[in-house]
Amino acid sequence: MCGVRLHISVLPADNPQQAEEASHMGGNANHPCRKCNVGGPSQHIQTDEGYHSLYLMKSAMKDVQKSVTEMQTAMGTKDKITEYWIEILLTKAKEEKKRDRTKSVQQIAVELEKWLDEQPGEKMSPLLNIAGLDPTKDTPVEILHTILLGIVKYVWLMFHTSLTEADCNLFVIHLQLTDLDGLNILPLCAAYMMQYRSNLIGKHFKTLMQTMAFHAQDLVIPALFSLIKAVGKLSAVLWVSEIHNMDEYLSDLEILIANTLDAFAEVDPLKIVDKIKLHLLPHVVPDIRRFGPAPSTYVLSSAIIKR
């Protein structure tokens, strides 16, 4: 007789926490994605190739703060535990230089490396040493923060800031009259959502992503209306709990993601550069193949946040 225990390596959370778990600097780094090497200096991003690509202790031992910072900025890698030791090593290297000016940089580095090896405790994130766990791959893109509180929120902001007061009132009337048959959402509170339009939460954006396309056509420019429709179609496909034909599903999803990115670029090209959540959209495809339907990560991340 034997027992088998199945273990799924997954670290669900919001994007900043997932970046930290992957020892990544986050969306402000030159390489802003924790899951791939996309990005680079601003000069590279401004080229056609760079724009479309969006669709450390050794140096510390030599007392070269600039070198350490440049390496972190260039690679987007920054581990909090390692950062603690880097600060200590930089200080000790500087003190050793002052104490004995005859020592070469290499001699000081060798001595500090030996000293570091003798110190107790972790020198880098323990997540990087867990067999079978790769934080860059096992932090799936979850749809609560990336879609509802990200993509849909961006669209909602573009939409309501483009409306006049009269247009806002008209949209509220139309939205409140929406036929909810077949929609898995709470009763509409259109006036409330417009009144507190800058402070909505996930459940409101889940409602808007399914209903906005039916009421926005005559209120916005064609490019923004195309974006609203693209996000609505993408969201409808993402929020499925069962996938019967994975290859066909992911093929359709790739097209919808590409259409959404193109629509964003048509309305505001700078969003592609500034908003890492847009770049994360293509990573949803391999994540779904690896972990299953996207709502499963939505449930996991919601449970973690509530805790």
NULUMKE-529290 format. One record per residue: residue number from 1; x, y, z negated of N, C-alpha, C in turn. Coordinates in steps of 0.02 Angstrom, whole numbers. Example, Ala and Ser with C-alpha at 12.3 -4.5 7.8 and 13.67 -1.06 7.14 Angstrom:
> 1 660 -284 -390 615 -225 -390 660 -165 -390;
> 2 642 -112 -354 684 -53 -357 645 2 -394;
***
This chain:
> 1 43 -60 0 0 0 0 44 62 0;
> 2 24 111 37 61 175 37 12 232 45;
> 3 33 290 22 -8 350 28 25 399 74;
> 4 -15 435 112 11 485 158 -22 552 141;
> 5 20 602 133 -7 669 119 10 715 177;
> 6 -42 742 209 -32 788 265 -23 859 239;
> 7 26 894 267 40 962 246 43 1007 307;
> 8 4 1061 306 4 1109 361 43 1170 340;
> 9 95 1186 377 135 1244 361 102 1306 390;
> 10 73 1347 347 40 1408 370 42 1459 313;
> 11 56 1521 331 61 1576 283 13 1631 303;
> 12 -52 1622 292 -101 1672 313 -100 1732 267;
> 13 -106 1792 295 -108 1854 257 -119 1911 306;
> 14 -115 1973 282 -118 2028 329 -50 2037 361;
> 15 -47 2078 413 14 2084 453 75 2109 414;
> 16 69 2160 370 128 2181 332 156 2126 287;
> 17 112 2088 254 135 2034 211 167 1978 252;
> 18 138 1963 310 167 1912 353 236 1933 378;
> 19 244 1997 393 309 2022 414 360 2013 358;
> 20 339 2027 296 384 2019 239 403 1945 230;
> 21 354 1901 238 368 1829 230 416 1804 283;
> 22 415 1837 341 460 1818 395 525 1858 393;
> 23 537 1894 337 597 1936 330 604 1985 387;
> 24 548 2017 403 545 2064 459 529 2134 434;
> 25 554 2185 468 545 2254 446 476 2282 460;
> 26 437 2249 503 370 2273 517 366 2312 582;
> 27 309 2345 592 294 2377 655 335 2439 671;
> 28 373 2466 623 412 2526 637 484 2510 659;
> 29 502 2446 662 569 2428 684 575 2434 760;
> 30 637 2437 784 647 2437 857 619 2374 889;
> 31 625 2319 853 593 2256 874 534 2245 826;
> 32 475 2270 844 420 2274 796 381 2210 784;
> 33 396 2157 821 356 2096 815 394 2043 776;
> 34 361 2013 727 392 1960 687 396 1894 725;
> 35 358 1888 780 352 1824 814 394 1818 877;
> 36 423 1874 901 464 1871 962 515 1928 961;
> 37 556 1932 1012 610 1982 1015 592 2042 1057;
> 38 529 2055 1067 508 2111 1108 531 2177 1078;
> 39 543 2226 1120 559 2292 1095 630 2312 1109;
> 40 654 2361 1072 721 2387 1081 720 2462 1068;
> 41 775 2497 1082 777 2569 1073 724 2604 1115;
> 42 707 2666 1095 654 2702 1131 670 2712 1205;
> 43 736 2719 1220 755 2727 1290 735 2667 1332;
> 44 741 2607 1300 722 2545 1336 647 2540 1342;
> 45 610 2557 1290 537 2552 1291 508 2599 1343;
> 46 541 2655 1357 515 2703 1405 526 2682 1478;
> 47 565 2629 1488 572 2602 1556 513 2558 1574;
> 48 504 2544 1638 450 2500 1659 457 2431 1627;
> 49 519 2405 1628 531 2338 1600 517 2337 1525;
> 50 541 2388 1489 532 2390 1417 459 2397 1398;
> 51 423 2440 1434 352 2450 1419 312 2387 1431;
> 52 325 2353 1485 287 2292 1501 306 2235 1454;
> 53 364 2238 1425 384 2184 1379 342 2184 1316;
> 54 305 2240 1306 264 2244 1247 201 2203 1256;
> 55 172 2206 1341 113 2168 1359 137 2101 1334;
> 56 1175 2001 371 1180 2052 371 1223 2068 311;
> 57 1238 2011 283 1278 2026 222 1353 2032 236;
> 58 1377 2006 290 1449 2010 305 1471 2083 312;
> 59 1429 2124 341 1446 2194 349 1445 2230 281;
> 60 1400 2210 236 1397 2241 171 1461 2229 132;
> 61 1492 2171 141 1554 2156 105 1611 2201 127;
> 62 1604 2235 183 1657 2279 209 1641 2352 194;
> 63 1588 2364 154 1569 2432 136 1554 2474 198;
> 64 1512 2447 241 1493 2484 301 1417 2491 302;
> 65 1392 2540 263 1320 2550 257 1289 2563 325;
> 66 1322 2604 367 1295 2620 432 1287 2558 475;
> 67 1337 2513 471 1334 2451 510 1276 2408 488;
> 68 1266 2402 422 1210 2362 396 1144 2390 420;
> 69 1136 2456 414 1073 2488 434 1060 2480 509;
> 70 1113 2489 549 1105 2482 621 1087 2411 640;
> 71 1116 2361 606 1098 2291 621 1025 2278 605;
> 72 1002 2303 547 932 2293 528 885 2326 578;
> 73 902 2387 597 860 2424 644 858 2389 712;
> 74 916 2366 734 921 2335 800 883 2269 804;
> 75 888 2229 750 858 2162 751 789 2159 719;
> 76 771 2210 679 706 2208 645 704 2160 587;
> 77 763 2137 564 766 2088 510 786 2122 445;
> 78 746 2111 393 761 2141 328 727 2100 274;
> 79 766 2063 236 740 2019 184 748 2054 117;
> 80 695 2056 76 697 2093 13 747 2064 -36;
> 81 753 1998 -38 801 1967 -84 872 1981 -60;
> 82 884 1973 4 950 1989 32 967 2062 22;
> 83 917 2106 29 928 2177 21 955 2194 -50;
> 84 930 2158 -100 955 2167 -168 1030 2154 -173;
> 85 1052 2100 -142 1123 2082 -144 1165 2129 -100;
> 86 1136 2152 -45 1171 2198 -1 1190 2262 -39;
> 87 1144 2288 -78 1158 2349 -116 1214 2338 -166;
> 88 1214 2280 -198 1267 2264 -246 1334 2258 -211;
> 89 1335 2223 -155 1397 2212 -118 1426 2278 -91;
> 90 1383 2322 -68 1407 2386 -43 1441 2426 -99;
> 91 1411 2424 -158 1439 2460 -215 1506 2429 -237;
> 92 1507 2362 -241 1568 2328 -263 1624 2337 -212;
> 93 1609 2336 -148 1659 2346 -97 1689 2416 -101;
> 94 1646 2465 -114 1670 2534 -120 1715 2542 -181;
> 95 1695 2511 -236 1735 2515 -297 1803 2481 -289;
> 96 1802 2423 -254 1865 2386 -244 1912 2425 -199;
> 97 1886 2461 -150 1928 2502 -107 1964 2556 -147;
> 98 1927 2588 -194 1956 2640 -235 2007 2612 -284;
> 99 1993 2552 -311 2036 2522 -362 2103 2500 -333;
> 100 2103 2471 -274 2164 2446 -244 2164 2463 -169;
> 101 2196 2519 -152 2196 2543 -83 2241 2502 -37;
> 102 2280 2456 -66 2324 2414 -25 2287 2356 7;
> 103 2229 2339 -19 2190 2283 7 2158 2302 73;
> 104 2159 2255 118 2126 2265 183 2052 2253 176;
> 105 2014 2276 224 1942 2265 225 1927 2190 226;
> 106 1966 2152 263 1954 2080 268 1967 2046 201;
> 107 2019 2066 163 2033 2037 98 1975 2050 50;
> 108 1950 2111 50 1893 2127 7 1832 2086 25;
> 109 1820 2077 89 1762 2038 112 1767 1966 88;
> 110 1828 1936 92 1838 1867 71 1825 1860 -4;
> 111 1851 1907 -44 1841 1905 -116 1767 1912 -135;
> 112 1733 1958 -102 1662 1968 -117 1619 1910 -95;
> 113 1638 1878 -40 1601 1819 -18 1607 1763 -69;
> 114 1667 1755 -97 1677 1704 -149 1637 1722 -211;
> 115 1638 1787 -229 1600 1809 -288 1525 1797 -278;
> 116 1500 1811 -218 1429 1802 -204 1409 1729 -209;
> 117 1451 1684 -184 1436 1613 -187 1431 1588 -259;
> 118 1466 1620 -305 1467 1598 -375 1408 1625 -415;
> 119 1371 1673 -387 1315 1703 -423 1254 1657 -420;
> 120 1218 1652 -477 1157 1611 -478 1100 1645 -441;
> 121 1050 1606 -425 990 1634 -394 991 1632 -318;
> 122 934 1649 -289 926 1648 -216 963 1707 -185;
> 123 992 1696 -127 1025 1750 -90 983 1773 -30;
> 124 931 1735 -15 885 1755 38 818 1724 23;
> 125 768 1742 62 700 1717 50 698 1641 49;
> 126 670 1611 -4 665 1537 -7 621 1508 48;
> 127 578 1550 78 535 1526 132 577 1503 192;
> 128 637 1532 199 679 1514 255 712 1446 247;
> 129 708 1417 187 740 1353 173 691 1295 167;
> 130 626 1309 176 576 1256 170 574 1215 234;
> 131 587 1150 227 588 1106 285 520 1107 321;
> 132 521 1115 385 459 1114 425 422 1179 427;
> 133 448 1231 392 414 1296 392 455 1347 429;
> 134 425 1379 478 457 1433 515 412 1495 508;
> 135 429 1542 463 385 1599 450 368 1639 512;
> 136 411 1640 562 395 1678 623 340 1645 664;
> 137 335 1579 659 283 1542 695 224 1525 651;
> 138 237 1516 586 184 1492 540 150 1549 504;
> 139 151 1608 532 111 1664 508 62 1682 564;
> 140 8 1645 571 -37 1654 628 -70 1722 629;
> 141 -80 1748 688 -116 1812 696 -188 1801 674;
> 142 -209 1838 623 -278 1828 599 -322 1885 621;
> 143 -385 1870 633 -429 1916 668 -462 1968 623;
> 144 -456 1961 557 -484 2012 513 -445 2078 521;
> 145 -380 2075 510 -339 2136 512 -320 2155 584;
> 146 -306 2105 625 -281 2120 692 -337 2141 740;
> 147 -395 2109 735 -450 2125 780 -500 2174 749;
> 148 -533 2154 695 -584 2198 665 -555 2263 639;
> 149 -504 2258 595 -474 2318 565 -418 2345 608;
> 150 -410 2319 668 -359 2343 714 -389 2364 780;
> 151 -397 2316 825 -419 2332 894 -487 2365 895;
> 152 -536 2336 860 -604 2363 861 -605 2432 827;
> 153 -566 2439 774 -563 2504 739 -534 2558 784;
> 154 -483 2541 824 -455 2590 872 -508 2612 922;
> 155 -546 2564 947 -597 2580 997 -652 2623 966;
> 156 -672 2605 906 -724 2643 871 -702 2716 861;
> 157 -639 2726 842 -613 2794 833 -614 2833 898;
> 158 -590 2800 952 -592 2834 1017 -663 2852 1037;
> 159 -709 2807 1021 -779 2817 1040 -811 2875 1002;
> 160 -811 2873 936 -850 2923 899 -817 2992 901;
> 161 -751 2995 910 -719 3061 914 -731 3094 982;
> 162 -755 3056 1030 -769 3084 1096 -841 3109 1103;
> 163 -882 3096 1051 -954 3113 1055 -968 3182 1026;
> 164 -1018 3214 1054 -1046 3275 1024 -1094 3254 969;
> 165 -1117 3303 930 -1164 3288 877 -1228 3259 905;
> 166 -1251 3286 961 -1312 3260 993 -1302 3188 1017;
> 167 -1242 3173 1045 -1227 3105 1068 -1226 3057 1009;
> 168 -1198 3080 952 -1196 3037 893 -1266 3018 870;
> 169 -1311 3067 870 -1380 3055 849 -1415 3007 897;
> 170 -1401 3015 961 -1432 2971 1011 -1405 2900 1003;
> 171 -1340 2893 992 -1311 2827 983 -1340 2792 922;
> 172 -1351 2829 868 -1380 2801 807 -1449 2772 821;
> 173 -1489 2810 858 -1557 2787 874 -1554 2723 915;
> 174 -1513 2723 967 -1507 2664 1010 -1480 2604 971;
> 175 -1429 2615 930 -1398 2560 893 -1448 2529 844;
> 176 -1489 2571 812 -1536 2546 763 -1591 2504 796;
> 177 -1603 2516 860 -1655 2479 896 -1628 2415 928;
> 178 -1566 2397 914 -1536 2337 944 -1574 2274 924;
> 179 -1588 2232 973 -1619 2167 960 -1566 2120 933;
> 180 -1574 2097 871 -1523 2057 838 -1533 1982 847;
> 181 -1581 1962 888 -1590 1890 901 -1527 1860 930;
> 182 -1503 1806 899 -1444 1772 924 -1379 1800 896;
> 183 -1382 1854 858 -1321 1884 829 -1315 1864 756;
> 184 -1257 1841 738 -1245 1820 668 -1216 1879 629;
> 185 -1258 1930 618 -1236 1989 583 -1290 2011 533;
> 186 -1271 2054 487 -1318 2081 438 -1363 2132 471;
> 187 -1420 2150 439 -1464 2201 467 -1425 2266 480;
> 188 -1441 2299 534 -1405 2360 554 -1422 2419 508;
> 189 -1370 2458 494 -1378 2522 459 -1342 2574 500;
> 190 -1371 2590 558 -1338 2632 607 -1322 2701 580;
> 191 -1369 2732 545 -1358 2799 518 -1301 2799 467;
> 192 -1299 2747 426 -1245 2741 376 -1177 2735 410;
> 193 -1173 2693 462 -1109 2682 496 -1085 2746 529;
> 194 -1131 2786 556 -1110 2848 587 -1091 2900 534;
> 195 -1128 2902 480 -1113 2951 427 -1044 2938 397;
> 196 -1028 2873 387 -964 2855 356 -919 2822 408;
> 197 -918 2851 468 -884 2821 525 -808 2815 516;
> 198 -780 2853 471 -707 2849 460 -689 2802 403;
> 199 -738 2771 372 -726 2728 314 -761 2661 319;
> 200 -768 2635 379 -802 2571 388 -757 2513 370;
> 201 -787 2456 356 -750 2395 338 -764 2340 389;
> 202 -736 2281 376 -739 2227 425 -808 2210 450;
> 203 -857 2205 405 -925 2185 426 -955 2235 474;
> 204 -940 2300 464 -966 2351 510 -934 2344 579;
> 205 -869 2333 581 -835 2325 645 -857 2261 680;
> 206 -874 2210 642 -898 2148 673 -965 2161 707;
> 207 -1006 2203 678 -1069 2222 709 -1058 2265 771;
> 208 -1014 2314 765 -1003 2361 820 -973 2326 881;
> 209 -928 2278 869 -895 2247 927 -945 2207 969;
> 210 -1002 2187 938 -1052 2148 975 -1107 2191 1006;
> 211 -1112 2254 983 -1170 2294 1003 -1152 2358 1040;
> 212 -1092 2385 1031 -1075 2450 1061 -1083 2452 1136;
> 213 -1064 2397 1169 -1064 2397 1243 -1133 2409 1272;
> 214 -1186 2395 1233 -1254 2402 1259 -1280 2473 1251;
> 215 -1243 2515 1216 -1269 2583 1202 -1220 2639 1219;
> 216 -1162 2623 1248 -1111 2674 1257 -1103 2698 1329;
> 217 -1137 2666 1376 -1122 2679 1447 -1129 2752 1467;
> 218 -1182 2785 1446 -1194 2854 1468 -1164 2905 1420;
> 219 -1125 2882 1371 -1099 2928 1320 -1024 2940 1326;
> 220 -989 2898 1364 -916 2903 1367 -892 2900 1440;
> 221 -828 2915 1449 -799 2911 1517 -795 2837 1538;
> 222 -793 2823 1603 -792 2754 1627 -734 2712 1599;
> 223 -674 2742 1591 -617 2704 1566 -629 2680 1495;
> 224 -658 2723 1453 -672 2704 1383 -728 2652 1381;
> 225 -777 2659 1425 -831 2609 1427 -803 2541 1447;
> 226 -756 2540 1495 -724 2477 1515 -686 2446 1457;
> 227 -653 2488 1417 -618 2463 1358 -666 2433 1307;
> 228 -721 2466 1294 -771 2441 1247 -797 2373 1270;
> 229 -810 2366 1335 -834 2302 1361 -780 2248 1356;
> 230 -717 2266 1371 -663 2217 1369 -653 2191 1298;
> 231 -655 2235 1248 -647 2214 1179 -706 2171 1157;
> 232 -767 2190 1179 -826 2150 1162 -822 2079 1190;
> 233 -800 2072 1252 -793 2006 1283 -739 1965 1248;
> 234 -682 1997 1233 -628 1962 1198 -650 1939 1130;
> 235 -685 1981 1093 -707 1964 1025 -756 1905 1027;
> 236 -800 1906 1076 -850 1852 1080 -816 1784 1090;
> 237 -761 1783 1128 -726 1720 1140 -683 1700 1080;
> 238 -655 1750 1046 -613 1735 987 -653 1705 930;
> 239 -716 1729 921 -755 1707 864 -794 1642 880;
> 240 -758 1592 899 -789 1526 908 -758 1479 857;
> 241 -798 1436 830 -775 1390 777 -756 1321 804;
> 242 -776 1305 865 -759 1241 895 -735 1252 967;
> 243 -680 1219 984 -652 1223 1051 -653 1153 1082;
> 244 -692 1144 1135 -700 1078 1164 -649 1063 1219;
> 245 -626 1115 1253 -575 1107 1305 -522 1160 1293;
> 246 -468 1141 1258 -418 1190 1236 -385 1225 1295;
> 247 -365 1189 1346 -330 1219 1403 -374 1271 1438;
> 248 -436 1253 1450 -482 1300 1484 -496 1361 1440;
> 249 -506 1348 1376 -520 1403 1329 -462 1452 1327;
> 250 -400 1427 1320 -342 1471 1315 -329 1507 1380;
> 251 -344 1475 1436 -336 1508 1501 -383 1568 1506;
> 252 -445 1558 1485 -494 1614 1485 -472 1668 1436;
> 253 -446 1647 1378 -426 1695 1327 -368 1738 1352;
> 254 -321 1709 1387 -264 1747 1413 -288 1802 1460;
> 255 -338 1786 1502 -365 1835 1549 -399 1892 1511;
> 256 -438 1875 1460 -473 1926 1421 -425 1971 1383;
> 257 -371 1942 1357 -320 1981 1322 -286 2029 1371;
> 258 -269 2004 1429 -237 2046 1480 -283 2103 1501;
> 259 -348 2088 1509 -396 2140 1527 -401 2193 1472;
> 260 -399 2171 1409 -403 2218 1353 -342 2264 1350;
> 261 -283 2235 1360 -222 2276 1359 -221 2326 1418;
> 262 -243 2303 1476 -247 2348 1533 -296 2405 1520;
> 263 -352 2388 1488 -402 2440 1474 -376 2491 1423;
> 264 -339 2467 1373 -308 2514 1325 -259 2559 1360;
> 265 -217 2531 1404 -168 2570 1440 -201 2622 1485;
> 266 -259 2607 1511 -295 2654 1554 -320 2714 1514;
> 267 -342 2702 1451 -368 2756 1409 -312 2794 1374;
> 268 -265 2757 1345 -210 2788 1307 -148 2743 1309;
> 269 -103 2753 1358 -45 2709 1366 0 2707 1304;
> 270 1 2760 1265 45 2763 1207 24 2713 1154;
> 271 -39 2692 1154 -63 2643 1105 -24 2577 1112;
> 272 -5 2559 1172 31 2497 1183 99 2499 1147;
> 273 129 2558 1144 194 2565 1111 186 2572 1036;
> 274 137 2611 1014 131 2629 943 96 2576 900;
> 275 52 2537 930 10 2492 890 33 2419 899;
> 276 67 2393 848 93 2324 852 36 2274 857;
> 277 -24 2291 833 -80 2244 836 -100 2230 908;
> 278 -89 2277 952 -103 2264 1023 -53 2214 1051;
> 279 11 2222 1033 61 2174 1056 49 2105 1029;
> 280 20 2100 969 8 2034 938 -46 1995 974;
> 281 -87 2028 1013 -142 1993 1047 -119 1933 1088;
> 282 -67 1938 1131 -45 1879 1168 -21 1822 1124;
> 283 2 1838 1063 25 1785 1017 -34 1745 988;
> 284 -94 1770 997 -153 1732 974 -158 1666 1011;
> 285 -139 1665 1074 -146 1605 1117 -106 1546 1089;
> 286 -40 1552 1080 -3 1495 1051 -23 1479 979;
> 287 -46 1530 942 -68 1518 873 -131 1474 872;
> 288 -177 1486 918 -238 1445 921 -221 1374 942;
> 289 -175 1367 988 -154 1299 1007 -121 1263 949;
> 290 -87 1300 906 -50 1271 850 -95 1258 790;
> 291 -142 1306 776 -181 1303 714 -256 1292 724;
> 292 -280 1299 786 -352 1291 797 -387 1358 804;
> 293 -454 1358 802 -493 1419 814 -472 1477 770;
> 294 -473 1537 798 -451 1596 761 -490 1609 697;
> 295 -556 1596 694 -592 1610 632 -565 1570 572;
> 296 -530 1515 583 -503 1477 527 -450 1518 490;
> 297 -409 1556 525 -360 1599 492 -395 1659 460;
> 298 -451 1680 489 -490 1735 460 -516 1716 391;
> 299 -541 1654 386 -567 1629 322 -511 1623 270;
> 300 -453 1596 292 -397 1588 246 -371 1655 220;
> 301 -363 1703 265 -337 1768 245 -386 1804 199;
> 302 -451 1797 212 -501 1829 170 -499 1800 100;
> 303 -488 1734 95 -485 1702 30 -425 1726 -10;
> 304 -368 1735 24 -308 1759 -9 -317 1831 -34;
> 305 -349 1873 7 -359 1943 -12 -405 1947 -72;
> 306 -457 1906 -75 -503 1907 -131 -469 1886 -196;
> 307 -421 1839 -189 -384 1818 -248 -340 1874 -275;
***
